[in-house]
Amino acid sequence: MVAAVTVLLAGCQADPTPAAKGPIADWVYQLQDYDNGKLDALAKAPQQLAVIDLARDAQADFFTAAEIAALKTSGKKALAYFEIGSIETFRPEYRSLPRELILNRWADWPDEYFVTYWDRRWWDLVVKARVDRALDAGFDGVYLDTPLAYEEIDLALVPGRDRDTLAAAMVDLITRISEYAKARKPGFWIVPQNSPELREHGSGYLAAIDGIGMEELFYLATDEPCTADYCAENLQHTRALRDAGKFVLAVDYAAKATSKRGACARYRSEGFAGYVAGRNLDRIGRPC
């Protein structure tokens, strides 16, 4: 997620030989503070794939087709980041959204609200336009944040729905995005972030996605080993997606050298493309 505070980010320094299973061996993830508002520094970075915000300022100044073409000239794939289960108050669509589409505030990110992502108006007013913009700009795919909305929505605000129906509705939205985008551009990558358990909530999920982005598989922000039960569950589901032929973009938030080395070692052992970052995702780190 985009944060307001800037901190130093550094990538991991470990064995540079990747063992990722899939088309991507390593990646870089930056959502804000692009150097002079440009992508030149990312183009020079050694990673094979860059995930960047659809907009250079996280608001309404969107990256152009020429800029994305220049980034890809470096040999990189480029994925456009945006949310599909929530909206931040600084995004340009927020002010014109019908209020009934906006649900509870996300406690972890006070400028962000969950939405009725199953409502056709959310597709018409927000998601379709974002996918179109990513396609027109020449991105290789989309990196879809907040599928976890299905777990965080206040059920009191959506009478008649439960976690299972909300999960199925999120799968339906991801499937709609995939079908629409791939009809316009075959081979366009669909990469949701987190919630790998959605593979169990709809038959179309596996066919719809090409890979998955996973935060905090091994370290919680910042430098805390991920040892809770849900950490093991996330890893189990992520391995199942990997074994089903989906590539994995893993990111852990760490600053200590020992944590970075540990995360990079886990990426290699699991066959994930990995990146170690600061939580604000505002710097380019070195690859594992």
C-alpha positions in Angstrom: 0.0 0.0 0.0 1.0 3.6 -0.5 2.1 5.3 2.7 2.7 8.9 3.5 6.0 8.6 5.3 9.3 8.1 3.5 11.9 5.6 4.8 15.0 4.1 3.3 14.6 0.9 1.4 17.3 -1.6 0.6 17.1 -4.9 -1.1 18.7 -8.1 -0.1 22.2 -9.1 -0.7 22.6 -12.8 -1.2 23.4 -15.4 -3.8 22.5 -13.6 -7.0 21.6 -16.9 -8.8 17.8 -17.1 -8.6 15.8 -20.3 -8.6 12.4 -19.0 -9.3 9.9 -21.3 -10.9 8.3 -19.2 -13.7 9.1 -16.5 -16.2 10.4 -14.0 -13.6 13.4 -14.6 -11.4 13.4 -11.3 -9.5 11.4 -8.1 -9.3 11.3 -4.5 -8.0 8.2 -2.9 -6.3 8.0 0.9 -6.1 4.7 2.8 -5.5 5.8 6.3 -4.8 8.7 8.8 -4.8 9.8 8.1 -8.4 13.1 10.0 -9.0 12.0 13.3 -10.5 8.7 11.7 -11.3 10.3 9.5 -14.0 11.1 5.8 -14.4 14.7 6.2 -15.6 16.1 4.7 -12.3 13.8 1.8 -12.5 14.8 1.1 -16.1 18.4 0.9 -14.9 17.6 -1.5 -12.1 18.7 -5.1 -12.7 15.4 -6.8 -11.9 13.4 -8.4 -14.6 10.0 -7.0 -13.6 8.8 -3.7 -12.1 5.5 -3.2 -10.3 4.6 0.5 -10.3 1.5 2.5 -9.6 -0.7 3.2 -12.5 -0.1 6.9 -11.7 3.2 8.6 -11.0 1.7 10.6 -8.1 -0.7 7.9 -6.9 -3.5 10.3 -8.0 -4.3 11.6 -11.5 -1.0 12.0 -13.2 -0.8 8.7 -15.1 2.3 7.2 -16.7 2.2 7.5 -20.5 2.6 4.9 -23.1 6.0 6.4 -24.1 7.2 6.2 -20.5 6.2 2.5 -20.2 7.7 1.7 -23.6 11.0 3.2 -22.4 10.9 1.2 -19.2 10.3 -2.0 -21.2 13.1 -1.2 -23.6 15.4 -2.1 -20.7 14.1 -5.7 -21.0 11.7 -5.5 -18.1 8.1 -6.5 -17.8 5.9 -3.8 -16.2 2.8 -4.4 -14.1 0.4 -1.6 -13.2 -0.6 -1.5 -9.5 -4.1 -0.6 -8.4 -6.7 -1.6 -5.8 -9.8 -3.6 -6.7 -11.5 -4.1 -3.3 -10.9 -0.6 -1.8 -10.3 3.0 -2.7 -8.1 5.7 -1.2 -9.6 9.2 -0.6 -6.8 10.8 -2.8 -7.6 8.7 -5.9 -9.5 10.7 -8.5 -12.5 8.4 -8.7 -13.2 8.8 -5.0 -15.0 12.1 -5.1 -17.5 11.0 -7.7 -18.4 7.6 -6.4 -21.9 7.0 -5.1 -21.7 7.0 -1.3 -23.5 3.6 -1.1 -20.5 1.9 -2.8 -18.2 3.0 0.0 -18.1 0.8 3.2 -16.0 0.8 6.3 -12.6 2.5 6.7 -9.5 0.3 6.7 -8.0 0.7 10.2 -4.5 0.0 9.0 -4.7 2.7 6.3 -7.0 5.5 7.5 -7.2 7.2 4.0 -8.7 4.0 2.5 -12.2 2.5 2.5 -13.5 -0.9 1.4 -16.1 -0.9 -1.3 -19.0 -2.9 -2.7 -16.7 -4.4 -5.3 -19.5 -6.8 -6.6 -21.7 -3.8 -7.6 -21.6 -3.3 -11.4 -21.1 0.4 -10.8 -17.7 -0.3 -9.2 -16.6 -2.1 -12.4 -18.1 0.6 -14.7 -16.8 3.6 -12.8 -13.4 2.4 -11.5 -12.0 -1.0 -12.4 -12.7 -1.1 -16.1 -11.3 2.4 -16.6 -8.1 1.4 -14.7 -7.7 -1.8 -16.7 -8.2 0.2 -20.0 -5.6 2.7 -18.9 -3.1 0.0 -18.1 -3.7 -1.6 -21.5 -3.5 1.6 -23.4 -0.3 2.6 -21.6 1.4 -0.7 -22.7 1.8 -2.4 -19.4 2.4 -6.2 -19.6 -0.2 -6.8 -16.9 -1.9 -5.6 -13.7 -1.0 -6.1 -10.1 -4.3 -6.1 -8.2 -4.3 -5.1 -4.6 -6.9 -5.6 -1.8 -8.6 -8.9 -2.8 -8.4 -9.2 1.0 -11.4 -6.8 1.2 -13.6 -9.9 1.5 -12.1 -10.5 4.9 -12.2 -6.9 6.1 -15.6 -5.6 5.1 -17.9 -5.0 8.1 -20.6 -7.6 7.6 -23.1 -5.4 9.4 -22.9 -3.0 6.3 -23.7 -5.8 3.8 -26.8 -7.7 5.1 -27.3 -11.1 3.6 -23.6 -11.6 2.8 -21.0 -13.6 4.6 -17.3 -14.3 4.1 -17.9 -17.1 1.6 -20.2 -15.1 -0.6 -17.8 -12.1 -0.4 -14.9 -14.4 -1.4 -16.8 -15.8 -4.3 -17.7 -12.2 -5.4 -14.0 -11.3 -5.4 -13.1 -14.3 -7.5 -15.9 -13.2 -9.9 -14.3 -9.7 -10.1 -10.8 -11.1 -10.8 -12.2 -13.4 -13.4 -14.0 -10.5 -15.1 -10.8 -8.4 -15.1 -8.9 -11.3 -16.6 -11.4 -12.1 -19.3 -11.8 -8.5 -20.3 -8.1 -7.7 -20.4 -7.0 -10.9 -22.2 -9.7 -10.4 -24.8 -8.1 -7.0 -25.6 -4.5 -8.2 -25.2 -3.8 -12.0 -25.1 -1.0 -12.8 -22.8 -1.8 -9.8 -20.5 -0.8 -10.9 -17.0 -3.3 -10.9 -14.1 -1.5 -10.9 -10.7 -3.6 -10.4 -7.6 -1.8 -9.5 -4.3 -2.4 -11.7 -1.2 -5.4 -13.8 -0.4 -4.1 -17.0 -2.0 -6.9 -19.0 -0.4 -9.2 -17.6 -3.0 -8.2 -20.5 -5.1 -10.7 -22.5 -3.0 -13.6 -20.1 -3.5 -14.3 -20.2 -7.2 -13.6 -22.5 -10.1 -12.5 -19.7 -12.4 -9.7 -18.3 -10.1 -6.9 -20.5 -11.3 -7.6 -20.0 -15.0 -8.0 -16.2 -14.4 -4.6 -15.5 -12.9 -1.0 -15.8 -14.2 0.8 -15.4 -10.9 0.3 -14.0 -7.4 2.0 -11.3 -5.3 2.5 -12.2 -1.7 3.5 -9.9 1.1 5.1 -10.9 4.4 5.4 -14.6 3.8 8.5 -14.8 5.9 8.9 -11.5 7.7 6.3 -9.1 9.0 7.0 -5.3 8.8 9.6 -4.9 10.0 12.0 -7.7 10.5 9.6 -9.8 12.6 9.7 -13.5 11.6 6.2 -14.6 10.3 5.4 -17.5 12.7 1.6 -17.2 13.2 -0.7 -19.9 12.0 -1.9 -17.7 9.2 1.7 -17.4 7.9 1.9 -21.2 7.5 -1.6 -21.2 5.8 -0.5 -18.4 3.4 2.6 -20.4 2.5 0.6 -23.6 1.9 -1.8 -21.9 -0.4 1.1 -20.0 -2.2 2.9 -23.3 -2.8 -0.3 -24.8 -4.2 -0.5 -21.9 -6.7 3.1 -22.3 -7.6 2.6 -26.1 -8.1 -0.4 -25.2 -10.4 2.0 -23.3 -12.6 1.5 -19.8 -11.3 4.6 -17.6 -10.7 5.0 -16.1 -7.3 6.2 -12.5 -6.6 7.1 -12.5 -2.9 7.9 -9.3 -0.9 9.0 -9.1 2.7 9.6 -6.0 4.7 13.0 -6.0 6.4 15.9 -3.8 7.2 18.3 -6.1 9.0 21.0 -7.8 6.9 20.2 -11.1 8.6 16.5 -10.8 7.7 17.3 -9.9 4.1 19.5 -12.9 3.7 17.0 -15.2 5.4 14.2 -14.0 3.1 16.3 -14.4 0.0 17.3 -17.9 1.0 13.6 -18.8 1.5 12.7 -17.4 -1.9 15.4 -19.6 -3.6 14.3 -22.7 -1.7 10.6 -22.2 -2.6 11.2 -21.2 -6.2 9.6 -17.7 -5.7 10.7 -14.5 -7.3 11.5 -12.4 -4.2 12.2 -8.8 -3.2 13.0 -7.4 0.2 11.8 -3.8 0.8 10.9 -1.1 3.2 7.1 -0.9 3.9 6.7 2.4 2.1 7.9 1.0 -1.2 9.5 4.3 -2.1 13.1 3.2 -3.0 14.7 0.8 -5.4 16.4 -2.0 -3.6 19.0 -4.4 -4.8 17.9 -7.9 -5.9 18.5 -11.0 -3.9 
